[in-house]
Amino acid sequence: MKKTALTSRCCLILFAVILLFQGAVCLAAEEQQFSEGEVKAGFVYNFLKFIEWPDEAYANARKTLTVGVLGSDPFGPALGQIDGKVLRGMRIEIKRVSLSKDLRNCNVLFIGTSEKANLPQIMEIIKGASVLTIGDTEGYGKQGVIVNFFMEQNKVRFEINSDKARQARLTVSSKLLRLARIVTGG
């Protein structure tokens, strides 16, 4: 009988220690702060999970998801953390791009704020291509950029131009659409 009581007491203590440890881990996770660039990079990675491209969008046999960054880069080193990761059997490749016809070879094109004056030219270059455009500049969504970040109550949010996504032959998950502010235009 004493052995059972001792075993029960040990189990109870072990259970209490586990609960305390889990609580400490949860508190540590809540206290961790992420930069705006890290949050945006996380969003970009998750967009790749919830958007589907037509088969012809993959220009190479390697099935690489190319994420191009054009102009100013708000991500810092955070976006580089997804470079080389494999998602849905495709390797993610992050690369800096310039204003040229090569923009059509990107599956995702982040258009920095510094490119605001060039936006009409950029949109003309990628017209008809299945390129997911992403920006973080006020008005980009209404000007035809498919996903655009904005700040609301000190939190990073995003809007989606679903008309432009359809024109680019991209399928956006309804789960992602529910989280977004929907815009039109462009």
Phi, psi and omega in degrees: 000321180294323179296321178294317179297318180294317178297318178298317180296317179298318179297318180296316179295316179299317178298317179296319179296318179298316179299316179298317180296316179298319178297319179295320179296316179297317179297318180298320180294321180291326183282340183293130180255140177246145177287163178300321178297320179293320179296315180296320178297321176297319177298314181303313179301317181289330174301322180299333180282333188248012178231136179245137178258152174292154183306322183289354180286345180265105187288344184235161182288345181286347183056061178261137172267108183266123178251109179264143177243118182247122178084208184299142187243108181277357189275334188063216181283353187298319182293329178298340180291341178262353179299126179091348178293154178252129180226124182053038178079007180241140179275133178274131178237122178260131177211149174282137180232163178241168182291097180200179178294345177298343179302331181292342180275356178273144170276326178232136178231111173274126182251109183291161179304326182297345182262011184306317180292335181267000186305314179301321179293319179298314181295327177291320180298318185267002180306129179087350179266153179272073182245124174279110179269139179226140177216178177217041184235134180305130178093347181301319181301314180288344178265006173110356175289134189289314179237131180226128177281148171210162180259138177215120182052047179061025177234145177282125177236175177214154175241153180233131173266091187292332176296316180291326176297316178297317179298329179275003180061037177258138177257117181260126180301141177298332177298319179289319180298325179295333182274346188261159166270126184271132177234163176228168178122180176088000000 
